């Protein structure tokens, strides 16, 4: 099974060094095939914050971890108006990744990141026609039977958490995105932004959402909490099945907490009982 560590909302500049150190240790123990970071590397897109994020990525790389990341709205300058509108992601490109739509293939999975952060929207995300075409074209080149995973910072849907109200707004030009993921046969949608960990069936949230399972990560290293402890996800993907295990902060370490197992049933994903908590592989 492909193993993916899914982090989000690092917010360097509003982070806790203990959490950063513990995330690195836990990722080393889990030994994922890919580390996915779904945006908001920084708190205010300042150079020193990007440098801190860059150093974090360098440490992961030195341990042999491949990383795929996408920008978040906090990675666009807020108060530097000229930079916000003339070169909003220059620092991101310099310190994080020159590509705003990175693509990685690992055994059993193809993972594509799409930038949803925009200068004109201070918080909300959007997608455009060029990106929609890129989603279709990128996944059209993947082998049959390969899990197709799309990563964005902003969720494509306004997601409910438990019995509470929906969080945030759906992404701008949502129908374009829904058509693309359906045409491309996307299996998993990974996002962050709301600092809440959850997984949902897309077909239960929006009509015509296709056959994708929606997985949202909490904040991994930020002190900006929203009624949840810091966390990130371990996602294990095999033929027709997905295991999502939340790695939650217990005050000392990140440890496996809630786990959910999902099986492809026809065109949709079905949540099943009896999912085990994912353990770190033996050295």
N, C-alpha and C positions, 0 to 999 in steps of 0.2 A: 504493500500500500504506500502511496505517496504521503509523506508527512510534511505538513506546512504549519509553521508557527505564524499566527496572524496577530500582529500588534497594531495599535492605532493610537493617535492622539498623544504623542510623546511629550509635546509642549516643552522642549528645552528652553529654559528661561523661567519656567514655572514648574520645575521638576524637583524630584527628591533623589539625591545621589544614591541613597540606600536602595531605592527601587530600581535605578539603572543598573547597579551592581548585581542585584538579585535577578533581574531579567536576564542579564548576560549569563549568569550561572545556570539558571533554569534552562535556557536555550541550549547551552552546552550539554546539559544532561539529557535533554530530549532528542538532540541530534536530528533536527529536521532536514529535509531535502532542500527546503527553501524557507526563507524568512520573508513574509509579506508585511509591509507597513503601509496602512491605508490613510496616510496623510496627517497633517498638523505635526510636522517635525519640530516646529518652533512655536513660541508663544506670540512673538510680534515680528517675526521675519527679520530680526536684526542680525548683523554679521556675526557677533559673538555667539548668538544662539545657534546659528547655522554651523559655526565651527564646533560647538559642543556636539551637535547632532552628527556632524561628519566624523568626529573622533569616536563616537559610539559605533557608527557603521564600520569604521576602520578596525575597531576591536573585534567586531563580529567577523569581519573578513579575515582577520589574522587567525581566527579559530576555524577557518574553512567554511564559513556559512555564506551562501549566496543570498543576496537581498534584492527584492523587488519593491519599489516604493512609488507612491504617487503624491502629488502635493495636496495640501488641504487649504482651507480659506485662511488659516492663521499663517500660512507660508507666503501669503501676499501682504506686502506692507500696508498697514492701516493708516498711519499718521503721515507718512512720507508720500504726499499726494502725487508729486511728479513721478516718483519711482512706481507708485501703485498703478498708474495708467500708462506710463511709457515703457517700463521694463519690470513688470510685476514679479516675474519668476527668475530674474537674472541670478540672484543669490542662490536660489534653489538649484538652478542648473550648475552653478559653480561648485557648490559644496555637497550636493546630494546626488544628482543624476542629470546629465544633459538631456536625456530623453524624458518627455512628459507622458509618453505612452509606451512603457517598457514591456517587453515580451520575453518570457522564459518558458522553456520546456524542460520538464523533469520526467523521470520514468513514471508513466501513468497519468500525467497531467500537463496541460498547457495553460499558462497563467498570463493574462493580459491586464495591464494597468491603464486606466484612462483618467486624464486630468479633468476634474469637474470644478476646480476653483476658478473664479472669475473676478476681474477688477471691479466690475459694475455691481456685483452683489457682495455685500459685506459678510454675509453668513451663508447664504444659500448657494446651491450648486446648479450648474447647467451642463448640457451636452449639446454638441452641434452635429450637423449632417456629415462633415468630414470625419468626425470621430465615429459616427455610426457606420460609415462605409469601412473605416479601418477595423472595427470590431468584426464585421462580416468577412472581410478579406483575410484578417489574421487567423481566425478560427477555421476558415475554409481550407487552410493549408495543413491542418492537424490531421493526424491519423485517426481512422475510425476506432472507436473504443477508448479514445483518450478523453479523460475528464477535462471539460472546458470551464475555466474559472476566470471571472471578470472582477477586477478590483477597482473600486472608486472610493473617494473619501466620503462623499455624500451618499446616503442610501437612496436607491431609486424610489423608495416608498416612505411614506410617513409611518414609522413602525410603532406598533403597540408594544408595551413591555408589561407582561403579566396582565392583570386586570385594569391597569392604569390607562390614562389617555395616550393618544398617539404623540410621538416625539417628532418635532421638526416638520418640515414640508417635504413633499416628494420633489424629486429633482426636476429642474426646468426642462421642458421638452421631453417629458416622461414618455409620451407615446412613441417618439422616435426611438428612444432607448429600448422600450419593450419590444418593438418590432425587430430591432437588431438582435436582441438576445434570443428571441424566438427563432429567427431565421438562422442564426449561427449555432443553435443548439446548445446554448450556455447551460451548464449544470449548476454552478455555484456563483452567487453574487456576494462578494466580501466588501464590507464597508465599515466606517467608524462614525466620527462626528458627534454622536449623541452621548458618548461616554457611558454607554450602557451595553452590556453583553446580552445578546439574545439570538435565537435562531427561529425562523418562521418558514412556513410554506408560502411561496410567492403566490400560488394560485388561490390561496385563501385571502390574500390582501387586496389584489387588484385583478379585475377581469382581464384576461388576455396577457397575463404576466408570463405565460410560457411554462416551461418545465424546470425552472431554476429554484434552488434552495437558497434562501436569503440568510446570511450569517453576519452578525454585527459584533464587532469587538468593543470592549470597554477601553478605558484609558489605562495604558501600561505603566507610565512613569510620572504622570502629572499629579500635582496636588489639587487640581481642579476636579473634585469628585462630585458626583450627583447621586447620592444615596447608595452608592456601591463602592466596595473596596477596589483598588487597582487590580486589573486583570488583563490577560490576553488569552487567545485560543490556540489549542493544538487541534488541527484538522487532519484527519486521516482519511484518505480517499482511495477506495478500491472499486473494482467493477460493480456498478450498481449499488454502492453503499458508501456512506459517509459517517464518520464518528467525529463529533465535536466535543472536546473536553476543555472546560474553562479552567485556566490556571490562575488561581486567585491568591491575593496577598493575605497572609495570616498574621502579619505583624513582624515576621522574621524572614519568611521565604515565600516564594510562589509555589503553590502545591495544587494538585488536581482537585477540582471541586465538582461542580455539576457536569454531567456528561449526557449526551444525547446521541442515539444511533438512528440513522435514517436510511431507508431502503427504497430503491427505485421500484415503484409499483405501477406498471403501465407507463403513462406519461407524467406521473406525479411522484413526489417523494412522500413516503409514509414514515412517521415516527414510530419506533418500536420499543417495547419494554426490554429490559434485560441488558442494556448497553453497559459494558464494563468501563471502569476508569482507565484511561490510557496510562501506561507506566513507561518510564524511561527505558530504552533498550539497554541490554547488558553491554559493558565495555568490551 
